[in-house]
Amino acid sequence: FAGPSASLKVVRVACICSLGYAGFFRYDELSNIAPEHLGFFPDHLRVAKNDIYREGNYVYIKRLASKYCPVALLERHISI
């Protein structure tokens, strides 16, 4: 999925599915992620999110050495 010639729509769906799975995000959390909530680091991604009490928390997603890496898919989606 989301091969080198994949369209923006395919990459977006792959990115949403892999981020949702890796970060245990619900749909409303995924749909509310904004660029300022993201922090890219060499070995992980940090996503800021609020809990039900509006206290800020972070979700950390490790970068994988795989074509299924959610961090790499997000970087690819942003670059398209």
C-alpha positions as CSV (number, residue, x, y, z in Angstrom):
1,F,0.0,0.0,0.0
2,A,1.1,3.6,-0.6
3,G,3.7,2.6,-3.1
4,P,6.1,5.2,-4.7
5,S,3.5,6.1,-7.3
6,A,0.5,6.3,-4.9
7,S,-1.9,9.2,-5.1
8,L,-2.3,11.8,-2.3
9,K,-5.6,10.1,-1.3
10,V,-3.9,6.7,-0.9
11,V,-1.0,8.1,1.1
12,R,-3.4,10.0,3.4
13,V,-5.5,6.9,4.1
14,A,-2.4,4.9,4.8
15,C,-1.0,7.7,7.1
16,I,-4.3,8.0,9.0
17,C,-4.6,4.3,9.5
18,S,-1.0,3.7,10.6
19,L,-1.0,6.8,13.0
20,G,-4.3,5.8,14.5
21,Y,-3.1,2.3,15.1
22,A,0.4,3.2,16.4
23,G,-0.8,6.1,18.7
24,F,-4.1,4.5,19.8
25,F,-5.9,7.6,18.5
26,R,-9.7,7.8,18.1
27,Y,-11.0,9.4,14.9
28,D,-11.8,12.7,16.6
29,E,-8.2,12.9,17.9
30,L,-6.8,12.1,14.5
31,S,-9.0,14.7,12.8
32,N,-7.9,17.4,15.2
33,I,-4.2,17.0,14.8
34,A,-2.7,20.2,13.5
35,P,0.9,20.9,12.3
36,E,1.7,22.7,15.5
37,H,0.9,19.5,17.5
38,L,3.6,17.5,15.7
39,G,7.3,17.3,16.7
40,F,9.6,15.4,14.4
41,F,12.8,13.9,15.9
42,P,15.4,11.6,14.4
43,D,14.0,8.5,16.2
44,H,10.4,9.4,17.0
45,L,7.4,11.6,16.5
46,R,5.8,13.5,19.3
47,V,2.1,14.3,19.0
48,A,0.5,16.7,21.5
49,K,-3.1,15.9,22.5
50,N,-5.6,16.9,25.2
51,D,-7.4,14.5,27.5
52,I,-10.9,14.9,28.8
53,Y,-9.7,17.3,31.5
54,R,-7.9,19.5,28.9
55,E,-4.5,18.6,30.3
56,G,-1.8,18.4,27.7
57,N,-0.3,15.0,27.1
58,Y,2.1,13.7,24.4
59,V,2.0,10.5,22.4
60,Y,5.3,9.3,21.2
61,I,5.5,7.1,18.1
62,K,8.8,5.4,17.3
63,R,10.3,5.6,13.9
64,L,10.5,2.1,12.3
65,A,12.9,0.8,9.7
66,S,10.0,-0.4,7.6
67,K,7.9,0.9,4.7
68,Y,5.0,0.7,7.1
69,C,6.5,3.3,9.5
70,P,3.8,5.8,10.5
71,V,6.3,8.6,11.0
72,A,7.7,8.1,7.4
73,L,4.2,8.0,6.0
74,L,3.3,11.2,7.8
75,E,6.4,12.9,6.5
76,R,5.6,11.7,3.0
77,H,2.0,13.0,3.3
78,I,3.2,16.4,4.4
79,S,5.7,16.6,1.6
80,I,3.2,15.9,-1.2
